[in-house]
Amino acid sequence: MVNLIVELSKFTLLTLMVCYTLHCLYLVHAQAQGDTEISTALECLLLFAIDTVAFIVLYLKSGDRMVVFLYLGMMALFTVIMVLYHLLYPFSSRLLLNNTCCFLSIGLIMLARLDMEAAWKQFLIAVGTCLLCLAVPVMIRRMRFLKKLTWIYGGAGVVLLAAVFALARTSYGAKLSLMGVQPSEAIKITFVFFMASLLWRRVTMKKVLIATGVAALHVGILVLSRDLGSALIYFIVYLVMIYTSTRKVLYLGAGIGGGAVASVAAYHIFGHVQERISAWRDPMAVYENEGYQIVQSLFAIGTGGWFGMGLYQGSPQIIPIVKNDFIFSAICEELGVIFAICLILLCLCFFMMILNIALEIRSPFYKLIALGIGTLYATQVFLTIGGAMKFIPLTGVTLPLVSYGGSSLVSTLLMLSIIQGLYIFREDEDEEIERLRREALSAKNARPFFKRKTDAGPRYRR
């Protein structure tokens, strides 16, 4: 009976996920066309249905009561966050909030399947961070001095990365964390703020050189720490923000050329890079060593097929570091390639929403911040999924909100709460422009049609 329920559940989950994705695509299109009178209630119902079906299967297959408690806690968290955002920020993006909860729930479902202890840790970190993030949108709206803290952002990033390089222990071939925290995840935010505060007005050659020097320090320290995935993310964000602020193809071409030269140099200098390239080119040739991860990832994706094997019906746990770097492969194996395609489309919708917000904001500083955060998100998704599918070499980057990792989860939730603040700030800009238009119109209507005579002389000659 349980096996029958599991078999039926995978088709139910696929149907619900496809419906959620199609509805999300429709809402993104509607918002892009300026239709703000749209309902996201159906999304919430579909999301809760996906979670309910998945956790019923998890409980039936594992028999662990902690699954029930995790489900109840997750539903309570999503409900509280949605209600609080509705009360505190009536003009916030419900679509952005729903998709954030969707990614969190998919991640918790897979973590509960792979490691219940890790799932609970991820959930508790999400609870604390979500409550903290409630204050971020109002800070974005009120703290107008953020654009003046240029060197605080840049200096803090360089100092923290240097501390990791000097003090952190090597883990999985790279220096990543310091006292259990991965500072490079949080420094992504300060790096975006540094670039935006430096380039938001009057971009001169001097400012471009300063931005290049500070970005080179960030990327150089990460390369020395062998955190090549983060280094690549920082470099791409730098290129996008420089090109957006200057509109000069020469800078973009020079950056791409310099990055290509640096990549070739890194390949010849670091054996770690050579191992990943060889594993990417022919993983079966080095199957017993560096190619083992990617081969198991490809086996998992191929084994799942279009519809997946069902929760607890596959063997994703044999993939090394599956909770962090290869959770996409686990999703493909047990939930199916169709489910994974829907997940990719939702990530694309997420990026499109952020990009729409960046295009509609009139303030150059906040526009650059939204663009930088959107680039961070899109690059990280591409590196994670591309590495799991052998489209690009592995970079050791997590899938935002889905993979296991406290530092990544905290930084991503903070970035998305900043985007919520920018979405509300955009509404404030529209209201201010509408107010000024009404005042100008009323002043024009109050003007007399004929000018009154103001000379003090007699009106009639006696």
C-alpha positions in Angstrom: 0.0 0.0 0.0 2.8 2.4 0.9 4.6 1.7 -2.4 1.4 2.4 -4.3 1.0 5.8 -2.5 4.7 6.6 -3.3 4.1 5.7 -6.9 1.0 7.9 -7.2 2.6 10.7 -5.2 5.3 11.3 -7.8 2.8 12.0 -10.5 0.8 14.1 -8.1 3.9 16.2 -7.2 4.8 16.6 -10.9 1.2 17.8 -11.7 1.2 20.3 -8.8 4.7 21.5 -9.7 3.8 22.0 -13.4 0.7 23.9 -12.4 2.7 26.1 -10.0 5.3 26.8 -12.6 2.8 27.7 -15.3 0.9 30.0 -12.9 4.2 31.6 -11.9 5.1 32.3 -15.5 1.7 33.8 -16.1 2.1 36.1 -13.0 5.5 37.2 -14.1 4.2 38.1 -17.5 1.2 39.9 -16.0 3.4 42.0 -13.7 5.8 42.8 -16.5 2.7 44.2 -18.4 1.9 46.4 -15.5 -1.1 44.4 -14.2 -0.9 44.8 -10.4 -4.4 43.5 -9.7 -3.4 39.8 -9.8 -3.9 37.2 -7.2 -1.2 34.9 -5.8 -3.6 32.9 -3.6 -3.6 30.0 -6.0 0.2 29.8 -5.8 0.0 29.5 -2.0 -2.6 26.7 -2.3 -0.4 24.8 -4.8 2.7 25.3 -2.6 1.0 23.9 0.5 -0.4 21.0 -1.5 3.2 20.1 -2.8 4.5 20.2 0.7 1.7 18.1 2.1 2.0 15.4 -0.4 5.8 15.2 -0.1 5.8 15.1 3.7 3.1 12.4 3.7 5.4 10.2 1.6 8.4 11.1 3.8 6.6 10.1 6.9 5.2 6.8 5.4 8.7 5.7 4.2 10.7 6.8 7.2 8.2 6.4 10.1 10.0 9.3 11.8 7.8 11.6 13.8 10.2 14.4 13.4 9.0 14.6 9.8 5.6 15.6 11.0 7.0 18.3 13.3 9.2 19.7 10.5 6.2 19.9 8.2 4.1 21.7 10.9 6.9 24.0 11.6 7.5 24.8 8.0 3.8 25.5 7.3 3.7 27.7 10.4 6.8 29.6 9.2 5.4 30.3 5.8 2.0 31.4 7.1 3.5 33.7 9.7 5.9 35.3 7.2 3.2 35.8 4.5 0.8 37.4 7.1 3.5 39.6 8.6 4.6 40.8 5.1 1.0 41.5 4.3 0.5 43.6 7.4 3.9 45.3 7.6 4.5 45.9 3.8 1.2 46.0 1.9 3.0 46.9 -1.3 5.6 44.1 -1.1 5.8 41.5 -3.9 3.7 38.5 -3.0 5.1 36.6 -6.0 8.7 37.0 -4.9 7.7 35.9 -1.4 5.8 32.8 -2.6 8.7 31.7 -4.8 11.1 32.2 -1.8 8.9 29.8 0.2 8.7 27.4 -2.7 12.5 27.1 -3.0 12.8 26.7 0.8 10.2 24.0 0.9 11.8 22.0 -2.0 15.2 22.2 -0.2 13.7 21.1 3.1 11.9 18.2 1.4 15.1 16.9 -0.1 17.1 17.5 3.1 14.5 15.6 5.1 14.9 12.7 2.7 18.7 12.8 2.8 19.5 13.9 6.4 16.9 14.8 9.0 19.4 16.5 11.3 20.6 18.7 8.5 17.0 19.5 7.5 16.2 20.7 11.1 19.4 22.8 11.2 18.5 24.4 7.9 14.9 25.1 9.1 16.0 26.7 12.3 18.5 28.9 10.5 15.7 29.9 8.1 13.3 30.8 10.9 15.9 33.1 12.6 16.9 34.7 9.3 13.3 35.2 8.0 12.4 37.1 11.3 15.6 39.2 10.9 14.8 40.0 7.3 11.5 41.5 8.2 13.4 44.7 9.2 15.4 44.9 6.0 12.8 46.4 3.6 12.1 49.4 5.9 15.9 49.9 6.3 16.3 50.1 2.5 13.4 52.6 2.4 14.6 54.8 5.2 18.4 54.6 5.3 19.3 56.9 2.4 22.9 57.2 3.6 23.7 53.7 2.4 25.2 55.2 -0.9 27.8 57.1 1.1 29.5 54.0 2.8 31.6 53.1 -0.2 34.9 52.3 1.5 33.2 50.6 4.5 31.8 48.1 2.1 35.0 47.6 0.2 37.3 47.5 3.2 35.1 45.1 5.2 35.0 42.7 2.3 38.8 42.7 1.8 39.5 42.3 5.5 37.2 39.4 6.0 38.4 37.5 3.0 42.0 38.1 4.0 41.1 36.7 7.5 39.7 33.6 5.9 42.8 33.1 3.8 45.1 33.5 6.8 43.1 31.7 9.5 40.7 29.2 7.9 41.5 25.5 7.5 41.4 23.8 4.2 38.1 21.9 3.5 37.4 20.1 0.2 40.6 21.6 -1.2 39.7 25.2 -0.4 39.7 27.7 2.5 36.0 28.4 2.9 34.8 29.0 6.5 36.0 30.7 9.6 34.4 29.5 12.9 31.7 27.6 11.0 30.7 30.7 8.9 31.5 31.3 5.2 32.2 35.0 5.0 32.4 35.0 1.2 28.6 34.5 1.1 27.9 37.7 3.1 30.6 39.7 1.3 28.7 39.2 -1.9 26.2 41.7 -0.6 28.8 44.2 0.5 30.6 43.8 -2.8 27.4 44.7 -4.7 26.9 47.7 -2.4 30.5 48.9 -2.9 30.2 48.7 -6.7 26.8 50.5 -6.7 27.9 53.3 -4.3 31.0 53.9 -6.4 29.4 53.9 -9.8 26.0 55.3 -9.4 26.9 58.8 -10.7 29.6 60.4 -12.8 31.5 57.3 -13.7 35.1 58.4 -14.6 38.1 56.5 -15.6 39.4 56.9 -12.1 36.3 55.3 -10.6 36.6 52.4 -13.1 40.2 51.8 -12.1 39.3 51.9 -8.4 36.5 49.4 -8.9 38.8 47.2 -10.9 41.5 47.3 -8.2 39.1 46.5 -5.3 37.4 43.7 -7.4 40.8 42.3 -8.2 41.6 42.2 -4.4 38.4 40.3 -3.7 38.9 37.8 -6.6 42.6 37.4 -6.0 42.2 36.5 -2.3 39.4 34.0 -3.2 41.7 32.4 -5.9 44.5 32.1 -3.4 42.0 30.5 -1.0 41.0 28.1 -3.9 37.4 29.2 -3.6 37.2 29.4 -7.4 33.4 29.3 -7.6 33.0 32.4 -5.5 35.8 34.1 -7.3 34.0 33.6 -10.6 30.7 34.9 -9.2 32.5 38.1 -8.0 34.2 38.6 -11.3 30.9 38.3 -13.3 29.1 40.7 -11.0 32.0 43.2 -11.5 31.8 42.9 -15.3 28.0 43.4 -15.4 27.9 46.4 -13.1 30.9 48.1 -14.8 29.3 47.6 -18.2 25.8 48.8 -17.0 27.2 51.9 -15.4 29.5 52.9 -18.3 27.7 51.4 -21.3 31.2 50.9 -22.9 31.8 47.6 -24.7 35.5 48.2 -24.5 35.4 47.7 -20.7 33.4 44.5 -21.1 35.7 43.1 -23.8 38.8 44.0 -21.7 37.3 42.3 -18.7 36.4 39.1 -20.6 39.9 39.0 -22.1 41.5 39.5 -18.8 39.3 36.8 -17.2 40.3 34.4 -20.0 44.0 35.0 -19.4 43.6 34.6 -15.7 41.7 31.3 -16.2 44.5 29.9 -18.3 47.0 31.0 -15.7 45.0 29.4 -12.9 44.9 26.2 -14.8 48.7 26.0 -15.0 49.3 27.2 -11.4 46.7 25.3 -9.4 46.5 21.5 -9.5 43.0 21.8 -8.0 41.8 23.5 -11.2 43.5 20.9 -13.4 41.7 18.1 -11.6 38.3 19.7 -12.1 39.0 20.3 -15.8 40.0 16.7 -16.4 36.9 15.5 -14.5 34.8 17.7 -16.7 36.4 16.7 -20.0 36.3 12.9 -19.4 34.9 11.9 -16.0 35.0 8.2 -16.7 38.7 8.3 -17.3 39.3 9.5 -13.7 36.2 7.7 -12.3 38.0 6.4 -9.2 39.3 9.8 -8.2 38.2 13.3 -9.1 35.6 12.1 -11.7 33.6 10.1 -9.2 31.3 13.0 -8.2 30.2 14.0 -11.6 29.8 10.4 -12.8 27.4 9.6 -9.9 25.6 12.9 -10.6 25.0 11.9 -14.2 23.9 8.4 -13.2 21.4 9.9 -10.8 20.0 12.3 -13.4 19.7 9.5 -16.0 18.2 7.0 -13.5 15.4 9.3 -12.5 14.2 9.8 -16.1 11.3 12.2 -16.9 9.1 11.2 -13.9 11.6 10.3 -11.2 11.8 7.2 -9.1 9.8 8.7 -6.2 10.9 9.8 -2.7 13.0 7.1 -1.0 13.1 5.0 -4.2 16.5 6.2 -5.5 20.0 6.3 -4.1 21.1 10.0 -4.2 23.0 9.6 -0.9 25.9 7.8 -2.7 26.8 11.1 -4.5 29.5 12.8 -2.4 28.4 16.2 -0.9 24.9 15.7 -2.3 23.3 18.0 0.2 25.5 20.9 -0.8 26.7 20.8 -4.4 24.6 18.0 -6.0 21.1 18.5 -4.6 19.9 19.2 -8.1 21.0 15.7 -9.1 19.1 14.2 -6.2 16.0 16.1 -7.3 16.3 14.7 -10.8 16.7 11.2 -9.5 13.7 11.0 -7.1 11.4 13.8 -8.4 12.1 13.6 -12.1 13.6 15.6 -14.9 10.3 17.3 -15.5 10.2 18.5 -11.9 13.8 19.7 -12.3 12.9 21.6 -15.5 10.1 23.3 -13.6 12.7 24.2 -10.9 15.0 25.8 -13.5 12.0 27.7 -15.0 11.2 29.0 -11.5 14.8 30.2 -11.0 14.5 31.9 -14.4 11.2 33.6 -13.3 13.0 34.7 -10.1 15.7 36.3 -12.1 13.2 38.0 -14.4 11.3 39.4 -11.4 14.5 40.9 -10.0 15.5 42.3 -13.4 12.1 43.9 -13.9 12.5 45.6 -10.5 15.9 46.8 -11.5 14.6 48.2 -14.8 11.7 50.1 -13.1 13.6 51.7 -10.3 14.6 55.3 -11.2 17.4 55.8 -8.6 20.7 54.7 -10.2 22.1 53.5 -6.9 19.2 51.2 -6.1 19.0 50.1 -9.8 22.6 48.9 -9.7 22.0 47.1 -6.4 19.0 45.2 -7.9 21.0 44.4 -11.0 24.0 43.2 -8.9 21.9 40.9 -6.7 20.1 39.5 -9.7 23.4 38.7 -11.4 24.6 37.0 -8.2 21.6 34.8 -8.1 21.6 33.9 -11.8 25.3 33.1 -11.8 25.1 30.9 -8.8 22.1 29.0 -10.2 23.9 28.5 -13.5 27.2 27.3 -11.9 25.4 24.8 -9.6 23.1 23.3 -12.2 25.6 23.5 -15.0 28.2 21.7 -12.9 25.8 18.9 -11.8 24.9 18.3 -15.5 28.5 18.4 -16.7 27.8 21.5 -18.8 30.6 23.3 -17.1 33.4 22.3 -14.7 32.4 21.9 -11.0 32.8 25.0 -9.0 31.5 23.9 -5.5 28.7 26.5 -5.5 25.3 25.8 -3.7 21.9 26.1 -5.3 20.3 29.2 -3.5 17.7 28.4 -0.9 17.7 24.7 -1.9 21.1 23.3 -1.0 22.2 22.8 2.5 24.4 25.5 3.9 23.7 28.1 6.7 25.9 30.9 5.3 24.4 30.6 1.8 20.9 30.5 3.2 21.3 33.6 5.3 23.0 35.6 2.6 20.4 34.6 0.0 17.4 35.5 2.3 19.1 38.8 3.1 19.5 39.6 -0.7 15.9 38.7 -1.4 14.7 40.9 1.5 16.8 43.7 0.0 15.0 43.1 -3.3 11.6 43.3 -1.4 12.8 46.7 0.0 13.7 47.9 -3.5 10.3 46.7 -4.8 8.6 48.8 -2.1 11.0 51.7 -2.8 9.9 51.6 -6.5 6.3 51.9 -5.4 7.3 55.0 -3.3 8.9 56.5 -6.3 5.8 56.0 -8.3 3.7 57.6 -5.6 6.0 60.6 -5.3 5.9 61.1 -9.1 2.1 60.9 -9.1 1.9 63.4 -6.2 4.2 65.9 -8.0 2.1 65.5 -11.2 -1.1 66.2 -9.3 0.4 69.2 -7.6 1.6 70.6 -10.9 -1.8 69.9 -12.5 -3.6 71.6 -9.6 -1.3 74.6 -9.8 -1.9 74.9 -13.5 -5.7 74.8 -13.0 -5.5 77.5 -10.3 -3.8 80.0 -12.6 -6.2 82.7 -13.8 -7.0 82.8 -17.5 -6.5 86.6 -17.8 -3.9 88.5 -15.9 -5.3 91.1 -13.5 -4.1 94.7 -13.9 -1.7 95.5 -11.1 -0.8 99.1 -11.9 -1.7 101.6 -9.2 -2.9 104.3 -11.6 -6.6 105.2 -12.1 -8.6 102.8 -14.3 -10.6 105.6 -15.9 -9.6 109.0 -17.1 -11.8 111.6 -15.6 
